[in-house]
Amino acid sequence: MEVIYTSRYQTPRAIAEAAIAEDVGVIDLSDHTGSLSIIAGSVLEELRELDSTDIAVIAGSLLAPKDIEALKEMGVSGNYGPGTPIEVIIDHVNGPLEPR
């Protein structure tokens, strides 16, 4: 597994373009401001616009239960909160992820 870190403060378009350029299978989003639903929705929209819905999106953050449900409805899987063992996340990524 290889991780490509695009640094903080990337636009949703920059995230989608970097994922496409690097031929990734998964984008993992993380946010600690409570804006993950907005960010994820924007990244998913950019992936649709760039015809790259084959890239799966997962998330990890400080997530309220209502946020987890909203993310699931958008198509974001593996919504992990603080303290999630890394093995759980690895198993999820190595499993059959659904592209968006």
N, CA, C and O atoms as a printed pandas DataFrame, in Angstrom:
     atom_number atom_name residue_name chain_id  residue_number  x_coord  y_coord  z_coord
0              1         N          MET        A               1    0.856   -1.168    0.000
1              2        CA          MET        A               1    0.000    0.000    0.000
2              3         C          MET        A               1    0.901    1.230    0.000
3              4         O          MET        A               1    1.845    1.324    0.785
4              5         N          GLU        A               2    0.602    2.153   -0.875
5              6        CA          GLU        A               2    1.366    3.395   -0.963
6              7         C          GLU        A               2    0.442    4.559   -0.617
7              8         O          GLU        A               2   -0.714    4.589   -1.039
8              9         N          VAL        A               3    0.953    5.506    0.145
9             10        CA          VAL        A               3    0.179    6.675    0.529
10            11         C          VAL        A               3    0.769    7.902   -0.161
11            12         O          VAL        A               3    1.982    8.113   -0.157
12            13         N          ILE        A               4   -0.101    8.694   -0.743
13            14        CA          ILE        A               4    0.305    9.948   -1.369
14            15         C          ILE        A               4   -0.370   11.058   -0.578
15            16         O          ILE        A               4   -1.596   11.171   -0.577
16            17         N          TYR        A               5    0.418   11.862    0.082
17            18        CA          TYR        A               5   -0.107   12.957    0.897
18            19         C          TYR        A               5   -0.045   14.240    0.087
19            20         O          TYR        A               5    1.022   14.646   -0.374
20            21         N          THR        A               6   -1.192   14.870   -0.083
21            22        CA          THR        A               6   -1.229   16.076   -0.920
22            23         C          THR        A               6   -1.081   17.369   -0.123
23            24         O          THR        A               6   -1.121   18.456   -0.701
24            25         N          SER        A               7   -0.916   17.270    1.159
25            26        CA          SER        A               7   -0.764   18.384    2.094
26            27         C          SER        A               7   -2.120   18.988    2.457
27            28         O          SER        A               7   -3.151   18.658    1.869
28            29         N          ARG        A               8   -2.084   19.855    3.415
29            30        CA          ARG        A               8   -3.307   20.488    3.902
30            31         C          ARG        A               8   -3.794   21.551    2.924
31            32         O          ARG        A               8   -3.049   22.032    2.070
32            33         N          TYR        A               9   -5.044   21.894    3.076
33            34        CA          TYR        A               9   -5.658   23.011    2.352
34            35         C          TYR        A               9   -5.719   22.819    0.838
35            36         O          TYR        A               9   -5.589   23.783    0.083
36            37         N          GLN        A              10   -5.912   21.606    0.403
37            38        CA          GLN        A              10   -6.098   21.349   -1.025
38            39         C          GLN        A              10   -7.557   21.593   -1.391
39            40         O          GLN        A              10   -8.451   21.369   -0.575
40            41         N          THR        A              11   -7.794   22.042   -2.591
41            42        CA          THR        A              11   -9.167   22.187   -3.063
42            43         C          THR        A              11   -9.689   20.806   -3.445
43            44         O          THR        A              11   -8.900   19.904   -3.725
44            45         N          PRO        A              12  -10.999   20.632   -3.461
45            46        CA          PRO        A              12  -11.550   19.352   -3.916
46            47         C          PRO        A              12  -11.079   18.991   -5.326
47            48         O          PRO        A              12  -10.814   17.822   -5.609
48            49         N          ARG        A              13  -10.973   19.980   -6.204
49            50        CA          ARG        A              13  -10.496   19.729   -7.568
50            51         C          ARG        A              13   -9.059   19.228   -7.554
51            52         O          ARG        A              13   -8.723   18.297   -8.286
52            53         N          ALA        A              14   -8.207   19.832   -6.730
53            54        CA          ALA        A              14   -6.805   19.411   -6.640
54            55         C          ALA        A              14   -6.692   17.990   -6.103
55            56         O          ALA        A              14   -5.845   17.220   -6.556
56            57         N          ILE        A              15   -7.537   17.640   -5.145
57            58        CA          ILE        A              15   -7.539   16.282   -4.603
58            59         C          ILE        A              15   -7.922   15.288   -5.690
59            60         O          ILE        A              15   -7.246   14.276   -5.875
60            61         N          ALA        A              16   -8.998   15.570   -6.405
61            62        CA          ALA        A              16   -9.450   14.679   -7.474
62            63         C          ALA        A              16   -8.401   14.561   -8.571
63            64         O          ALA        A              16   -8.126   13.457   -9.040
64            65         N          GLU        A              17   -7.817   15.665   -8.982
65            66        CA          GLU        A              17   -6.805   15.636  -10.045
66            67         C          GLU        A              17   -5.557   14.871   -9.612
67            68         O          GLU        A              17   -4.982   14.132  -10.411
68            69         N          ALA        A              18   -5.133   15.037   -8.365
69            70        CA          ALA        A              18   -3.963   14.303   -7.865
70            71         C          ALA        A              18   -4.261   12.808   -7.826
71            72         O          ALA        A              18   -3.405   11.995   -8.177
72            73         N          ALA        A              19   -5.456   12.445   -7.406
73            74        CA          ALA        A              19   -5.845   11.032   -7.351
74            75         C          ALA        A              19   -5.827   10.408   -8.740
75            76         O          ALA        A              19   -5.369    9.279   -8.915
76            77         N          ILE        A              20   -6.321   11.138   -9.712
77            78        CA          ILE        A              20   -6.336   10.648  -11.094
78            79         C          ILE        A              20   -4.913   10.542  -11.632
79            80         O          ILE        A              20   -4.549    9.536  -12.240
80            81         N          ALA        A              21   -4.120   11.569  -11.410
81            82        CA          ALA        A              21   -2.742   11.580  -11.922
82            83         C          ALA        A              21   -1.906   10.453  -11.323
83            84         O          ALA        A              21   -1.049    9.888  -12.002
84            85         N          GLU        A              22   -2.150   10.131  -10.072
85            86        CA          GLU        A              22   -1.385    9.082   -9.395
86            87         C          GLU        A              22   -2.025    7.707   -9.535
87            88         O          GLU        A              22   -1.488    6.719   -9.033
88            89         N          ASP        A              23   -3.178    7.634  -10.217
89            90        CA          ASP        A              23   -3.882    6.370  -10.464
90            91         C          ASP        A              23   -4.196    5.631   -9.163
91            92         O          ASP        A              23   -3.920    4.438   -9.031
92            93         N          VAL        A              24   -4.773    6.351   -8.209
93            94        CA          VAL        A              24   -5.096    5.743   -6.916
94            95         C          VAL        A              24   -6.405    4.961   -6.989
95            96         O          VAL        A              24   -7.237    5.178   -7.870
96            97         N          GLY        A              25   -6.557    4.055   -6.045
97            98        CA          GLY        A              25   -7.796    3.305   -5.928
98            99         C          GLY        A              25   -8.706    3.873   -4.863
99           100         O          GLY        A              25   -9.919    3.666   -4.888
100          101         N          VAL        A              26   -8.101    4.602   -3.910
101          102        CA          VAL        A              26   -8.846    5.107   -2.756
102          103         C          VAL        A              26   -8.365    6.507   -2.393
103          104         O          VAL        A              26   -7.165    6.784   -2.393
104          105         N          ILE        A              27   -9.314    7.381   -2.085
105          106        CA          ILE        A              27   -9.014    8.679   -1.473
106          107         C          ILE        A              27   -9.496    8.591   -0.037
107          108         O          ILE        A              27  -10.632    8.193    0.224
108          109         N          ASP        A              28   -8.631    8.964    0.890
109          110        CA          ASP        A              28   -9.009    9.008    2.298
110          111         C          ASP        A              28   -9.043   10.472    2.714
111          112         O          ASP        A              28   -8.036   11.174    2.634
112          113         N          LEU        A              29  -10.191   10.916    3.151
113          114        CA          LEU        A              29  -10.356   12.302    3.591
114          115         C          LEU        A              29  -10.367   12.365    5.106
115          116         O          LEU        A              29  -10.914   11.484    5.769
116          117         N          SER        A              30   -9.762   13.409    5.650
117          118        CA          SER        A              30   -9.753   13.623    7.076
118          119         C          SER        A              30   -9.960   15.110    7.348
119          120         O          SER        A              30   -9.386   15.965    6.674
120          121         N          ASP        A              31  -10.781   15.399    8.337
121          122        CA          ASP        A              31  -11.055   16.786    8.693
122          123         C          ASP        A              31  -11.443   16.839   10.162
123          124         O          ASP        A              31  -12.147   15.957   10.652
124          125         N          HIS        A              32  -10.999   17.844   10.849
125          126        CA          HIS        A              32  -11.308   17.959   12.273
126          127         C          HIS        A              32  -12.057   19.246   12.587
127          128         O          HIS        A              32  -12.024   19.729   13.718
128          129         N          THR        A              33  -12.730   19.798   11.587
129          130        CA          THR        A              33  -13.477   21.032   11.801
130          131         C          THR        A              33  -14.987   20.825   11.745
131          132         O          THR        A              33  -15.757   21.764   11.947
132          133         N          GLY        A              34  -15.408   19.586   11.470
133          134        CA          GLY        A              34  -16.834   19.322   11.340
134          135         C          GLY        A              34  -17.362   19.561    9.947
135          136         O          GLY        A              34  -18.575   19.595    9.739
136          137         N          SER        A              35  -16.472   19.726    8.991
137          138        CA          SER        A              35  -16.875   20.030    7.612
138          139         C          SER        A              35  -16.722   18.855    6.659
139          140         O          SER        A              35  -16.779   19.039    5.443
140          141         N          LEU        A              36  -16.528   17.653    7.187
141          142        CA          LEU        A              36  -16.216   16.519    6.322
142          143         C          LEU        A              36  -17.318   16.224    5.313
143          144         O          LEU        A              36  -17.016   15.851    4.180
144          145         N          SER        A              37  -18.569   16.378    5.683
145          146        CA          SER        A              37  -19.661   16.132    4.732
146          147         C          SER        A              37  -19.582   17.094    3.543
147          148         O          SER        A              37  -19.827   16.699    2.402
148          149         N          ILE        A              38  -19.246   18.328    3.810
149          150        CA          ILE        A              38  -19.119   19.321    2.735
150          151         C          ILE        A              38  -17.921   18.996    1.855
151          152         O          ILE        A              38  -18.012   19.021    0.627
152          153         N          ILE        A              39  -16.792   18.690    2.500
153          154        CA          ILE        A              39  -15.572   18.375    1.756
154          155         C          ILE        A              39  -15.775   17.125    0.906
155          156         O          ILE        A              39  -15.447   17.118   -0.281
156          157         N          ALA        A              40  -16.314   16.072    1.510
157          158        CA          ALA        A              40  -16.519   14.818    0.786
158          159         C          ALA        A              40  -17.474   15.012   -0.390
159          160         O          ALA        A              40  -17.229   14.500   -1.483
160          161         N          GLY        A              41  -18.544   15.739   -0.169
161          162        CA          GLY        A              41  -19.486   16.003   -1.259
162          163         C          GLY        A              41  -18.821   16.722   -2.414
163          164         O          GLY        A              41  -19.088   16.422   -3.578
164          165         N          SER        A              42  -17.954   17.673   -2.091
165          166        CA          SER        A              42  -17.246   18.427   -3.133
166          167         C          SER        A              42  -16.246   17.548   -3.882
167          168         O          SER        A              42  -16.137   17.645   -5.104
168          169         N          VAL        A              43  -15.516   16.694   -3.169
169          170        CA          VAL        A              43  -14.557   15.797   -3.820
170          171         C          VAL        A              43  -15.290   14.795   -4.704
171          172         O          VAL        A              43  -14.863   14.531   -5.828
172          173         N          LEU        A              44  -16.380   14.242   -4.207
173          174        CA          LEU        A              44  -17.169   13.301   -5.011
174          175         C          LEU        A              44  -17.710   13.972   -6.273
175          176         O          LEU        A              44  -17.729   13.357   -7.339
176          177         N          GLU        A              45  -18.142   15.207   -6.164
177          178        CA          GLU        A              45  -18.632   15.948   -7.322
178          179         C          GLU        A              45  -17.511   16.148   -8.342
179          180         O          GLU        A              45  -17.729   15.979   -9.542
180          181         N          GLU        A              46  -16.325   16.501   -7.878
181          182        CA          GLU        A              46  -15.186   16.674   -8.794
182          183         C          GLU        A              46  -14.840   15.357   -9.484
183          184         O          GLU        A              46  -14.536   15.344  -10.677
184          185         N          LEU        A              47  -14.884   14.253   -8.743
185          186        CA          LEU        A              47  -14.609   12.952   -9.360
186          187         C          LEU        A              47  -15.636   12.637  -10.447
187          188         O          LEU        A              47  -15.292   12.099  -11.499
188          189         N          ARG        A              48  -16.898   12.974  -10.185
189          190        CA          ARG        A              48  -17.939   12.765  -11.215
190          191         C          ARG        A              48  -17.659   13.627  -12.433
191          192         O          ARG        A              48  -17.736   13.144  -13.563
192          193         N          GLU        A              49  -17.333   14.898  -12.220
193          194        CA          GLU        A              49  -17.060   15.810  -13.335
194          195         C          GLU        A              49  -15.862   15.356  -14.161
195          196         O          GLU        A              49  -15.807   15.587  -15.369
196          197         N          LEU        A              50  -14.896   14.705  -13.497
197          198        CA          LEU        A              50  -13.691   14.244  -14.185
198          199         C          LEU        A              50  -13.820   12.788  -14.642
199          200         O          LEU        A              50  -12.835   12.162  -15.036
200          201         N          ASP        A              51  -15.036   12.262  -14.585
201          202        CA          ASP        A              51  -15.331   10.892  -15.023
202          203         C          ASP        A              51  -14.407    9.876  -14.355
203          204         O          ASP        A              51  -13.845    8.999  -15.011
204          205         N          SER        A              52  -14.264   10.012  -13.048
205          206        CA          SER        A              52  -13.397    9.121  -12.276
206          207         C          SER        A              52  -14.125    8.557  -11.064
207          208         O          SER        A              52  -13.597    8.557   -9.952
208          209         N          THR        A              53  -15.329    8.082  -11.289
209          210        CA          THR        A              53  -16.118    7.531  -10.196
210          211         C          THR        A              53  -15.668    6.135   -9.795
211          212         O          THR        A              53  -16.269    5.519   -8.914
212          213         N          ASP        A              54  -14.609    5.626  -10.436
213          214        CA          ASP        A              54  -14.051    4.332  -10.055
214          215         C          ASP        A              54  -13.138    4.433   -8.836
215          216         O          ASP        A              54  -12.684    3.411   -8.320
216          217         N          ILE        A              55  -12.865    5.638   -8.375
217          218        CA          ILE        A              55  -12.023    5.841   -7.191
218          219         C          ILE        A              55  -12.921    5.842   -5.954
219          220         O          ILE        A              55  -13.849    6.643   -5.846
220          221         N          ALA        A              56  -12.629    4.929   -5.022
221          222        CA          ALA        A              56  -13.395    4.856   -3.781
222          223         C          ALA        A              56  -12.960    5.979   -2.843
223          224         O          ALA        A              56  -11.819    6.437   -2.896
224          225         N          VAL        A              57  -13.884    6.417   -1.982
225          226        CA          VAL        A              57  -13.590    7.474   -1.008
226          227         C          VAL        A              57  -13.935    6.949    0.380
227          228         O          VAL        A              57  -15.038    6.456    0.615
228          229         N          ILE        A              58  -12.967    7.063    1.302
229          230        CA          ILE        A              58  -13.191    6.717    2.698
230          231         C          ILE        A              58  -12.889    7.954    3.537
231          232         O          ILE        A              58  -12.343    8.936    3.034
232          233         N          ALA        A              59  -13.246    7.900    4.820
233          234        CA          ALA        A              59  -13.053    9.080    5.661
234          235         C          ALA        A              59  -12.684    8.691    7.084
235          236         O          ALA        A              59  -13.052    7.624    7.577
236          237         N          GLY        A              60  -11.959    9.574    7.717
237          238        CA          GLY        A              60  -11.625    9.422    9.120
238          239         C          GLY        A              60  -11.597   10.789    9.762
239          240         O          GLY        A              60  -11.015   11.728    9.218
240          241         N          SER        A              61  -12.225   10.903   10.918
241          242        CA          SER        A              61  -12.308   12.219   11.532
242          243         C          SER        A              61  -13.064   12.136   12.847
243          244         O          SER        A              61  -13.413   11.055   13.319
244          245         N          LEU        A              62  -13.305   13.290   13.418
245          246        CA          LEU        A              62  -14.220   13.400   14.542
246          247         C          LEU        A              62  -15.618   13.428   13.940
247          248         O          LEU        A              62  -16.063   14.461   13.440
248          249         N          LEU        A              63  -16.307   12.300   13.988
249          250        CA          LEU        A              63  -17.573   12.175   13.272
250          251         C          LEU        A              63  -18.751   11.976   14.216
251          252         O          LEU        A              63  -18.737   11.081   15.061
252          253         N          ALA        A              64  -19.761   12.811   14.067
253          254        CA          ALA        A              64  -21.016   12.620   14.784
254          255         C          ALA        A              64  -21.823   11.550   14.047
255          256         O          ALA        A              64  -21.673   11.401   12.835
256          257         N          PRO        A              65  -22.670   10.806   14.752
257          258        CA          PRO        A              65  -23.470    9.771   14.083
258          259         C          PRO        A              65  -24.244   10.286   12.869
259          260         O          PRO        A              65  -24.352    9.580   11.867
260          261         N          LYS        A              66  -24.783   11.503   12.944
261          262        CA          LYS        A              66  -25.524   12.041   11.792
262          263         C          LYS        A              66  -24.599   12.279   10.597
263          264         O          LYS        A              66  -25.012   12.146    9.445
264          265         N          ASP        A              67  -23.347   12.632   10.883
265          266        CA          ASP        A              67  -22.372   12.830    9.806
266          267         C          ASP        A              67  -22.039   11.507    9.131
267          268         O          ASP        A              67  -21.910   11.442    7.908
268          269         N          ILE        A              68  -21.899   10.451    9.929
269          270        CA          ILE        A              68  -21.602    9.131    9.366
270          271         C          ILE        A              68  -22.707    8.708    8.413
271          272         O          ILE        A              68  -22.428    8.211    7.323
272          273         N          GLU        A              69  -23.948    8.899    8.809
273          274        CA          GLU        A              69  -25.076    8.536    7.940
274          275         C          GLU        A              69  -25.077    9.354    6.656
275          276         O          GLU        A              69  -25.308    8.814    5.574
276          277         N          ALA        A              70  -24.820   10.646    6.771
277          278        CA          ALA        A              70  -24.786   11.504    5.582
278          279         C          ALA        A              70  -23.656   11.078    4.646
279          280         O          ALA        A              70  -23.840   11.053    3.429
280          281         N          LEU        A              71  -22.496   10.743    5.198
281          282        CA          LEU        A              71  -21.375   10.301    4.384
282          283         C          LEU        A              71  -21.685    8.979    3.691
283          284         O          LEU        A              71  -21.368    8.800    2.515
284          285         N          LYS        A              72  -22.300    8.060    4.416
285          286        CA          LYS        A              72  -22.681    6.770    3.810
286          287         C          LYS        A              72  -23.630    6.989    2.643
287          288         O          LYS        A              72  -23.474    6.373    1.589
288          289         N          GLU        A              73  -24.613    7.863    2.827
289          290        CA          GLU        A              73  -25.578    8.143    1.757
290          291         C          GLU        A              73  -24.899    8.736    0.525
291          292         O          GLU        A              73  -25.346    8.507   -0.599
292          293         N          MET        A              74  -23.828    9.492    0.728
293          294        CA          MET        A              74  -23.069   10.070   -0.389
294          295         C          MET        A              74  -22.250    9.025   -1.124
295          296         O          MET        A              74  -21.898    9.193   -2.291
296          297         N          GLY        A              75  -21.953    7.935   -0.412
297          298        CA          GLY        A              75  -21.108    6.905   -0.997
298          299         C          GLY        A              75  -19.727    6.825   -0.390
299          300         O          GLY        A              75  -18.855    6.134   -0.917
300          301         N          VAL        A              76  -19.514    7.527    0.721
301          302        CA          VAL        A              76  -18.234    7.468    1.417
302          303         C          VAL        A              76  -18.297    6.285    2.384
303          304         O          VAL        A              76  -19.214    6.193    3.200
304          305         N          SER        A              77  -17.324    5.389    2.289
305          306        CA          SER        A              77  -17.332    4.220    3.167
306          307         C          SER        A              77  -16.217    4.317    4.190
307          308         O          SER        A              77  -15.351    5.187    4.095
308          309         N          GLY        A              78  -16.239    3.423    5.168
309          310        CA          GLY        A              78  -15.163    3.386    6.146
310          311         C          GLY        A              78  -15.008    4.678    6.899
311          312         O          GLY        A              78  -13.918    5.250    6.928
312          313         N          ASN        A              79  -16.053    5.143    7.497
313          314        CA          ASN        A              79  -16.015    6.401    8.229
314          315         C          ASN        A              79  -15.528    6.145    9.655
315          316         O          ASN        A              79  -16.294    5.770   10.543
316          317         N          TYR        A              80  -14.234    6.363    9.838
317          318        CA          TYR        A              80  -13.574    5.981   11.083
318          319         C          TYR        A              80  -13.321    7.159   11.993
319          320         O          TYR        A              80  -12.907    8.232   11.552
320          321         N          GLY        A              81  -13.577    6.943   13.272
321          322        CA          GLY        A              81  -13.345    7.967   14.278
322          323         C          GLY        A              81  -12.021    7.758   14.984
323          324         O          GLY        A              81  -11.292    6.814   14.679
324          325         N          PRO        A              82  -11.705    8.644   15.937
325          326        CA          PRO        A              82  -10.461    8.544   16.690
326          327         C          PRO        A              82  -10.367    7.194   17.412
327          328         O          PRO        A              82  -11.361    6.669   17.913
328          329         N          GLY        A              83   -9.165    6.657   17.449
329          330        CA          GLY        A              83   -8.942    5.405   18.164
330          331         C          GLY        A              83   -9.203    4.155   17.355
331          332         O          GLY        A              83   -9.021    3.047   17.859
332          333         N          THR        A              84   -9.627    4.307   16.104
333          334        CA          THR        A              84   -9.847    3.134   15.269
334          335         C          THR        A              84   -8.510    2.448   15.026
335          336         O          THR        A              84   -7.562    3.087   14.569
336          337         N          PRO        A              85   -8.421    1.154   15.328
337          338        CA          PRO        A              85   -7.154    0.451   15.077
338          339         C          PRO        A              85   -6.800    0.481   13.586
339          340         O          PRO        A              85   -7.664    0.299   12.729
340          341         N          ILE        A              86   -5.541    0.709   13.298
341          342        CA          ILE        A              86   -5.086    0.809   11.910
342          343         C          ILE        A              86   -5.405   -0.468   11.130
343          344         O          ILE        A              86   -5.649   -0.410    9.925
344          345         N          GLU        A              87   -5.404   -1.620   11.807
345          346        CA          GLU        A              87   -5.707   -2.883   11.140
346          347         C          GLU        A              87   -7.128   -2.885   10.566
347          348         O          GLU        A              87   -7.370   -3.466    9.508
348          349         N          VAL        A              88   -8.051   -2.246   11.251
349          350        CA          VAL        A              88   -9.436   -2.164   10.781
350          351         C          VAL        A              88   -9.497   -1.372    9.477
351          352         O          VAL        A              88  -10.194   -1.758    8.538
352          353         N          ILE        A              89   -8.775   -0.281    9.429
353          354        CA          ILE        A              89   -8.756    0.554    8.229
354          355         C          ILE        A              89   -8.068   -0.186    7.082
355          356         O          ILE        A              89   -8.554   -0.164    5.951
356          357         N          ILE        A              90   -6.951   -0.833    7.365
357          358        CA          ILE        A              90   -6.236   -1.591    6.336
358          359         C          ILE        A              90   -7.117   -2.700    5.781
359          360         O          ILE        A              90   -7.172   -2.895    4.566
360          361         N          ASP        A              91   -7.805   -3.427    6.651
361          362        CA          ASP        A              91   -8.704   -4.496    6.193
362          363         C          ASP        A              91   -9.793   -3.928    5.291
363          364         O          ASP        A              91  -10.158   -4.543    4.290
364          365         N          HIS        A              92  -10.307   -2.764    5.644
365          366        CA          HIS        A              92  -11.351   -2.135    4.827
366          367         C          HIS        A              92  -10.810   -1.762    3.447
367          368         O          HIS        A              92  -11.447   -2.035    2.430
368          369         N          VAL        A              93   -9.642   -1.141    3.421
369          370        CA          VAL        A              93   -9.049   -0.719    2.146
370          371         C          VAL        A              93   -8.685   -1.921    1.286
371          372         O          VAL        A              93   -8.830   -1.878    0.065
372          373         N          ASN        A              94   -8.215   -2.990    1.916
373          374        CA          ASN        A              94   -7.846   -4.187    1.159
374          375         C          ASN        A              94   -9.049   -5.034    0.768
375          376         O          ASN        A              94   -8.921   -5.958   -0.036
376          377         N          GLY        A              95  -10.202   -4.734    1.323
377          378        CA          GLY        A              95  -11.416   -5.480    1.002
378          379         C          GLY        A              95  -12.039   -4.970   -0.298
379          380         O          GLY        A              95  -11.462   -4.149   -1.010
380          381         N          PRO        A              96  -13.219   -5.477   -0.576
381          382        CA          PRO        A              96  -13.894   -5.059   -1.818
382          383         C          PRO        A              96  -14.552   -3.691   -1.686
383          384         O          PRO        A              96  -15.737   -3.597   -1.366
384          385         N          LEU        A              97  -13.791   -2.638   -1.930
385          386        CA          LEU        A              97  -14.331   -1.270   -1.881
386          387         C          LEU        A              97  -15.196   -1.014   -3.099
387          388         O          LEU        A              97  -14.881   -1.440   -4.210
388          389         N          GLU        A              98  -16.276   -0.321   -2.872
389          390        CA          GLU        A              98  -17.160    0.055   -3.949
390          391         C          GLU        A              98  -16.719    1.390   -4.544
391          392         O          GLU        A              98  -16.654    2.388   -3.826
392          393         N          PRO        A              99  -16.418    1.426   -5.834
393          394        CA          PRO        A              99  -16.117    2.722   -6.440
394          395         C          PRO        A              99  -17.341    3.624   -6.422
395          396         O          PRO        A              99  -18.470    3.137   -6.380
396          397         N          ARG        A             100  -17.130    4.912   -6.451
397          398        CA          ARG        A             100  -18.247    5.851   -6.439
398          399         C          ARG        A             100  -18.516    6.224   -7.845
399          400         O          ARG        A             100  -19.421    7.015   -8.111
